[in-house]
Amino acid sequence: MDLLLSFSETLGEDGLLALGGLLIGMLFGSAAQRSRFCLRSAAVEFSRGTFGPKLAVWLLAFSTGVILTQMLFGMEVLDTSEIRQLTLQGSLSGAIIGGAMFGTGMILARGCSSRMLVLAGQGNLRALLNGLVFAVAAQASLRGILHPVRDYMAGLWTVSGAQLDVLGYIGQGWVGGLLIGLVWLAAAIYFAIRSKVGVAGWLGGIGAGGAIGLAWAWTGSLNGELFVPVKLESLTFTGPSANTLMWFLSPQPEHWRFDVALVPGVFIGSFFAAAWARELKLEGFQGATGMPRYLFGAALMGFGGMLAGGCAVGSLTNASVFAATGWTALLSIWAAAAIADYVLDRGQEPQSAASAREAGSPLVAGQ
């Protein structure tokens, strides 16, 4: 810790937090690029009953994130009294409605927000444009014209106090959370072996989930050690995308912090992972007909993610501390994605070549 704090003399305390966000973002970006981590692909496999490699990779990331986060509670790096998802007022209506909007949007856009960022890093211009639309919609929902609408929807059903903490509500502590994470890990291992997920899929899925635990550890360890206030946070891309967009439009050194550094970190990590694997390739829209669908989906994800309190990864992060809103948002995302896939895409098999390339495969054994 003393070594880390010595860097603050050079970088500044905000700069030290940002450095962690940048490096952890790079870890997530490279892991997600190599494993093809994507909630949309996992939800489609689940809803169609195929239970394939993409579901296995998502479960590896989810279970790893839950296990590492609960271990941090056991080591007293994190404390439930300091986690805003467990202490501030939460919105179940926001989690349900926002989650449904996000899940529908990621089916329309053929990828969740984190997947779009990873694809942009490897040269997909459609994903880059989608990401900009996503960030603009998120910013409009956070502080702009859509803010009153988001506030109204979020206020329909709010919860606070003990209702926010699922483990506390059922009389369990971090040990109970750890056991639940181990059950999910067992399911992940089963599906990964059955689907013959290769080494890159295993390491990438675990690495993506590990980045969630590492981010909690980074902010939790620095909490109380720096003079500047440290918000305990982990990975999410809705608010950070909005903040990063504003930072690039009007850069201010004092706003360079963990969440703002996270987004370019993911882009950089994906770029280098794709370059190492020789997968860098400029790609655009495959015809004009799909463009309205993709952009509308990205806008839905931006508003829905902000309303739900997190995107696909942000909801996973919130679920890792067993916040009621996080688990509710995740369930809503999965349910809406299944319905949207059934209505919009189920009868359009086989997938287009472009869609198949973007979904990718977690590099099954033998590939």
C-alpha positions as CSV (number, residue, x, y, z in Angstrom):
1,M,0.0,0.0,0.0
2,D,2.8,2.4,0.8
3,L,4.3,1.8,-2.6
4,L,0.9,2.6,-4.3
5,L,0.5,5.7,-2.2
6,S,3.9,6.9,-3.3
7,F,2.6,7.1,-6.8
8,S,0.1,9.6,-5.7
9,E,2.9,12.1,-5.2
10,T,3.6,12.0,-8.9
11,L,0.1,11.3,-10.4
12,G,-2.0,13.0,-7.8
13,E,-4.6,11.1,-5.8
14,D,-7.2,11.3,-8.6
15,G,-4.6,10.2,-11.0
16,L,-3.8,7.2,-8.9
17,L,-7.5,6.2,-8.9
18,A,-7.6,6.8,-12.6
19,L,-4.5,4.6,-13.2
20,G,-6.3,1.7,-11.5
21,G,-9.3,2.3,-13.7
22,L,-7.2,2.3,-16.8
23,L,-5.3,-0.9,-16.0
24,I,-8.3,-2.8,-14.8
25,G,-10.2,-1.7,-17.9
26,M,-7.3,-3.0,-20.0
27,L,-7.6,-6.4,-18.2
28,F,-11.3,-6.5,-18.8
29,G,-11.0,-5.5,-22.4
30,S,-8.4,-8.0,-23.3
31,A,-10.2,-10.8,-21.4
32,A,-13.6,-10.0,-23.0
33,Q,-12.0,-9.8,-26.5
34,R,-10.3,-13.2,-26.2
35,S,-13.3,-14.9,-24.6
36,R,-16.0,-13.2,-26.6
37,F,-17.7,-12.3,-23.3
38,C,-21.2,-11.0,-24.0
39,L,-24.5,-11.1,-22.1
40,R,-26.5,-10.8,-25.2
41,S,-25.0,-14.0,-26.7
42,A,-25.3,-15.8,-23.4
43,A,-29.0,-14.8,-23.1
44,V,-29.7,-16.0,-26.7
45,E,-28.1,-19.4,-26.0
46,F,-30.1,-19.7,-22.8
47,S,-33.4,-18.7,-24.3
48,R,-33.0,-21.1,-27.2
49,G,-32.0,-24.0,-24.9
50,T,-28.6,-24.5,-26.5
51,F,-26.6,-23.8,-23.3
52,G,-23.4,-23.4,-25.3
53,P,-19.9,-21.8,-24.8
54,K,-21.1,-18.2,-24.6
55,L,-23.3,-19.0,-21.7
56,A,-20.5,-20.9,-20.0
57,V,-18.1,-17.9,-20.4
58,W,-20.7,-15.5,-19.0
59,L,-21.2,-17.9,-16.0
60,L,-17.5,-18.1,-15.4
61,A,-17.3,-14.3,-15.3
62,F,-20.4,-13.9,-13.1
63,S,-19.3,-16.6,-10.6
64,T,-15.7,-15.3,-10.4
65,G,-17.0,-11.8,-9.8
66,V,-19.3,-12.9,-7.0
67,I,-16.7,-15.1,-5.3
68,L,-13.9,-12.5,-5.3
69,T,-16.2,-9.8,-4.1
70,Q,-17.6,-11.8,-1.2
71,M,-14.0,-12.7,-0.3
72,L,-13.2,-9.0,-0.1
73,F,-16.0,-8.7,2.5
74,G,-14.5,-11.5,4.4
75,M,-11.1,-9.9,4.4
76,E,-12.7,-6.6,5.5
77,V,-11.5,-4.7,2.4
78,L,-15.2,-4.0,1.8
79,D,-17.9,-3.1,4.3
80,T,-21.6,-3.3,3.5
81,S,-22.1,0.1,5.3
82,E,-19.9,1.8,2.7
83,I,-21.4,0.3,-0.5
84,R,-23.8,2.8,-2.0
85,Q,-25.8,0.0,-3.7
86,L,-26.6,-1.3,-0.2
87,T,-27.1,2.0,1.7
88,L,-28.6,4.6,-0.7
89,Q,-32.2,4.4,-1.8
90,G,-32.6,2.0,-4.7
91,S,-35.3,1.7,-7.4
92,L,-36.9,-1.6,-8.2
93,S,-39.1,0.0,-10.9
94,G,-35.9,1.4,-12.5
95,A,-34.3,-2.0,-12.3
96,I,-37.3,-3.7,-13.9
97,I,-38.1,-1.2,-16.6
98,G,-34.6,-0.2,-17.3
99,G,-33.4,-3.8,-17.3
100,A,-36.2,-4.6,-19.8
101,M,-35.2,-1.7,-22.0
102,F,-31.5,-2.6,-21.9
103,G,-32.2,-6.3,-22.6
104,T,-34.4,-5.4,-25.6
105,G,-31.8,-2.8,-26.8
106,M,-28.9,-5.3,-26.7
107,I,-30.9,-7.7,-28.9
108,L,-31.6,-4.9,-31.4
109,A,-28.0,-3.8,-31.4
110,R,-26.7,-7.3,-31.4
111,G,-24.4,-6.8,-28.5
112,C,-24.4,-5.3,-25.0
113,S,-22.6,-2.0,-24.2
114,S,-19.4,-3.7,-23.1
115,R,-19.4,-5.9,-26.2
116,M,-19.8,-2.8,-28.4
117,L,-16.8,-1.2,-26.7
118,V,-14.7,-4.3,-27.1
119,L,-15.7,-4.6,-30.8
120,A,-14.8,-1.0,-31.3
121,G,-11.4,-1.6,-30.0
122,Q,-10.7,-4.2,-32.6
123,G,-11.9,-2.0,-35.5
124,N,-15.7,-2.4,-35.7
125,L,-16.9,1.1,-36.8
126,R,-20.6,0.1,-36.4
127,A,-19.9,-0.7,-32.7
128,L,-18.0,2.6,-32.3
129,L,-21.0,4.5,-33.6
130,N,-23.3,2.5,-31.4
131,G,-21.1,3.3,-28.5
132,L,-21.4,7.0,-29.2
133,V,-25.2,6.8,-29.4
134,F,-25.2,4.8,-26.2
135,A,-23.0,7.4,-24.4
136,V,-25.2,10.3,-25.6
137,A,-28.4,8.6,-24.5
138,A,-26.8,7.8,-21.1
139,Q,-25.7,11.4,-20.7
140,A,-29.1,12.7,-21.7
141,S,-30.6,10.4,-19.0
142,L,-28.1,11.4,-16.4
143,R,-28.1,15.2,-16.7
144,G,-29.9,16.1,-19.9
145,I,-33.3,16.2,-21.5
146,L,-34.3,12.6,-20.5
147,H,-33.4,13.1,-16.8
148,P,-37.0,14.0,-15.7
149,V,-38.3,10.9,-17.4
150,R,-35.7,8.7,-15.7
151,D,-36.5,10.2,-12.4
152,Y,-40.2,9.6,-12.8
153,M,-39.8,5.9,-13.7
154,A,-37.2,5.4,-11.0
155,G,-39.6,6.9,-8.4
156,L,-42.4,4.5,-9.1
157,W,-41.1,1.8,-6.7
158,T,-38.2,2.6,-4.4
159,V,-36.6,0.5,-1.6
160,S,-34.2,1.5,1.1
161,G,-32.5,0.1,4.2
162,A,-32.4,-3.6,4.8
163,Q,-34.4,-4.3,1.7
164,L,-31.4,-3.4,-0.5
165,D,-29.1,-6.1,1.0
166,V,-30.3,-9.6,-0.2
167,L,-27.8,-11.5,2.0
168,G,-28.7,-9.4,5.0
169,Y,-32.4,-9.8,4.3
170,I,-32.2,-13.6,4.3
171,G,-30.0,-13.6,7.3
172,Q,-26.8,-14.5,5.6
173,G,-23.3,-12.9,5.5
174,W,-20.4,-13.0,3.1
175,V,-20.0,-16.8,3.7
176,G,-23.4,-17.4,2.3
177,G,-22.6,-15.2,-0.7
178,L,-19.4,-17.1,-1.2
179,L,-21.3,-20.4,-1.2
180,I,-23.8,-19.1,-3.7
181,G,-20.9,-18.0,-5.9
182,L,-19.4,-21.4,-5.7
183,V,-22.7,-23.0,-6.8
184,W,-22.7,-20.7,-9.9
185,L,-19.0,-21.6,-10.5
186,A,-19.9,-25.3,-10.5
187,A,-22.6,-24.6,-13.1
188,A,-20.1,-22.6,-15.2
189,I,-17.5,-25.4,-15.1
190,Y,-20.1,-28.0,-16.1
191,F,-21.3,-26.0,-19.1
192,A,-17.8,-25.0,-20.1
193,I,-16.6,-28.6,-20.1
194,R,-19.8,-29.7,-21.9
195,S,-19.3,-27.0,-24.6
196,K,-15.6,-27.7,-24.9
197,V,-14.6,-24.2,-24.1
198,G,-10.9,-23.6,-24.9
199,V,-8.2,-22.1,-22.8
200,A,-8.9,-18.6,-24.1
201,G,-12.5,-18.9,-23.1
202,W,-11.7,-20.2,-19.6
203,L,-9.1,-17.5,-18.9
204,G,-11.1,-14.8,-20.6
205,G,-14.2,-15.5,-18.6
206,I,-12.4,-15.7,-15.3
207,G,-10.4,-12.6,-16.2
208,A,-13.5,-10.6,-17.0
209,G,-15.0,-11.6,-13.6
210,G,-11.7,-11.1,-11.9
211,A,-11.6,-7.5,-13.2
212,I,-14.8,-6.9,-11.2
213,G,-13.3,-8.2,-8.0
214,L,-10.0,-6.3,-8.7
215,A,-11.9,-3.0,-9.1
216,W,-13.7,-3.5,-5.8
217,A,-10.4,-4.3,-4.2
218,W,-8.7,-1.2,-5.7
219,T,-11.3,1.3,-4.6
220,G,-11.9,-0.5,-1.3
221,S,-8.1,-0.5,-0.5
222,L,-7.7,3.2,-1.2
223,N,-10.8,4.2,0.7
224,G,-9.6,6.0,3.8
225,E,-6.0,6.1,2.6
226,L,-6.3,9.1,0.4
227,F,-7.3,12.7,1.2
228,V,-9.8,12.8,-1.6
229,P,-13.1,11.0,-1.2
230,V,-13.0,7.5,-2.8
231,K,-16.2,6.1,-4.1
232,L,-16.3,2.4,-3.7
233,E,-17.1,1.1,-7.2
234,S,-16.4,-1.5,-9.7
235,L,-17.1,-2.1,-13.4
236,T,-20.0,-0.5,-15.1
237,F,-20.2,1.3,-18.5
238,T,-23.4,3.4,-18.5
239,G,-22.4,6.3,-16.2
240,P,-18.7,6.0,-17.1
241,S,-19.5,6.2,-20.8
242,A,-21.5,9.4,-20.3
243,N,-18.7,10.9,-18.1
244,T,-16.0,9.8,-20.5
245,L,-17.8,11.4,-23.4
246,M,-18.1,14.7,-21.5
247,W,-14.4,14.5,-20.5
248,F,-13.4,14.2,-24.1
249,L,-15.6,17.1,-25.1
250,S,-14.4,19.3,-22.3
251,P,-11.3,17.8,-20.6
252,Q,-10.6,18.8,-17.1
253,P,-7.7,17.2,-15.1
254,E,-9.7,17.1,-11.9
255,H,-12.4,14.9,-13.6
256,W,-9.9,12.3,-14.6
257,R,-10.8,9.5,-12.2
258,F,-11.5,5.8,-11.9
259,D,-14.7,5.6,-14.0
260,V,-13.5,7.9,-16.7
261,A,-10.3,6.0,-17.2
262,L,-12.1,2.7,-17.2
263,V,-13.7,3.1,-20.7
264,P,-10.5,4.0,-22.7
265,G,-8.8,1.2,-20.7
266,V,-11.3,-1.4,-22.1
267,F,-10.8,0.0,-25.6
268,I,-7.0,-0.2,-25.3
269,G,-7.1,-3.7,-23.8
270,S,-9.3,-5.0,-26.6
271,F,-7.1,-3.3,-29.3
272,F,-3.9,-5.0,-28.0
273,A,-5.6,-8.4,-27.6
274,A,-7.0,-8.2,-31.1
275,A,-3.7,-7.1,-32.5
276,W,-1.9,-10.0,-30.7
277,A,-4.4,-12.5,-32.2
278,R,-4.3,-10.7,-35.6
279,E,-8.0,-9.9,-35.4
280,L,-7.8,-6.2,-36.0
281,K,-10.2,-5.4,-38.9
282,L,-12.1,-2.3,-40.0
283,E,-15.8,-3.2,-40.4
284,G,-18.9,-1.0,-40.9
285,F,-22.6,-1.6,-41.4
286,Q,-23.5,-4.4,-43.8
287,G,-26.1,-2.4,-45.7
288,A,-28.3,0.4,-44.6
289,T,-31.3,-1.6,-43.5
290,G,-29.9,-2.7,-40.2
291,M,-28.6,0.8,-39.2
292,P,-31.9,2.1,-37.6
293,R,-32.2,-1.1,-35.6
294,Y,-28.7,-0.9,-34.2
295,L,-28.9,2.8,-33.3
296,F,-32.3,2.5,-31.7
297,G,-31.0,-0.5,-29.7
298,A,-28.0,1.5,-28.5
299,A,-30.2,4.4,-27.4
300,L,-32.4,2.0,-25.5
301,M,-29.4,0.6,-23.8
302,G,-28.2,4.0,-22.8
303,F,-31.4,5.1,-21.2
304,G,-32.3,1.7,-19.8
305,G,-28.8,1.2,-18.3
306,M,-28.9,4.5,-16.6
307,L,-32.5,3.8,-15.3
308,A,-31.5,0.4,-14.1
309,G,-28.4,1.6,-12.3
310,G,-26.0,-0.3,-14.5
311,C,-25.5,-2.0,-17.8
312,A,-25.0,-5.7,-18.4
313,V,-21.7,-5.6,-16.6
314,G,-22.9,-2.9,-14.1
315,S,-25.8,-5.1,-13.1
316,L,-23.4,-8.0,-12.6
317,T,-21.2,-5.7,-10.4
318,N,-24.3,-4.8,-8.3
319,A,-25.3,-8.4,-8.1
320,S,-21.8,-9.3,-6.8
321,V,-22.5,-7.3,-3.6
322,F,-26.0,-8.9,-3.5
323,A,-27.8,-5.6,-4.0
324,A,-31.5,-6.3,-4.6
325,T,-31.6,-3.8,-7.5
326,G,-28.7,-5.6,-9.2
327,W,-30.3,-9.0,-9.1
328,T,-33.6,-7.5,-10.2
329,A,-32.0,-5.7,-13.1
330,L,-30.1,-8.9,-14.2
331,L,-33.3,-10.9,-14.2
332,S,-35.1,-8.2,-16.2
333,I,-32.3,-8.0,-18.7
334,W,-32.3,-11.8,-19.3
335,A,-36.1,-12.0,-19.5
336,A,-36.5,-9.1,-21.9
337,A,-33.6,-10.4,-24.1
338,A,-35.3,-13.8,-24.3
339,I,-38.6,-12.2,-25.4
340,A,-37.0,-9.8,-27.8
341,D,-34.9,-12.6,-29.4
342,Y,-38.0,-14.7,-29.8
343,V,-40.0,-11.9,-31.4
344,L,-37.3,-10.4,-33.6
345,D,-34.7,-13.0,-34.4
346,R,-35.8,-16.5,-33.7
347,G,-37.4,-17.0,-37.1
348,Q,-34.5,-15.5,-39.0
349,E,-31.9,-18.3,-38.7
350,P,-29.3,-18.8,-39.8
351,Q,-27.5,-15.6,-38.6
352,S,-26.0,-13.3,-41.1
353,A,-22.3,-13.7,-41.5
354,A,-21.7,-10.2,-40.0
355,S,-23.8,-11.0,-37.0
356,A,-22.0,-14.3,-36.5
357,R,-18.6,-12.7,-36.7
358,E,-19.6,-10.1,-34.1
359,A,-21.0,-12.6,-31.7
360,G,-17.8,-14.7,-32.1
361,S,-17.0,-17.9,-30.3
362,P,-15.2,-18.3,-27.0
363,L,-12.5,-20.3,-28.9
364,V,-13.7,-23.8,-28.2
365,A,-11.0,-26.5,-27.7
366,G,-9.5,-27.5,-30.9
367,Q,-9.9,-24.2,-32.7
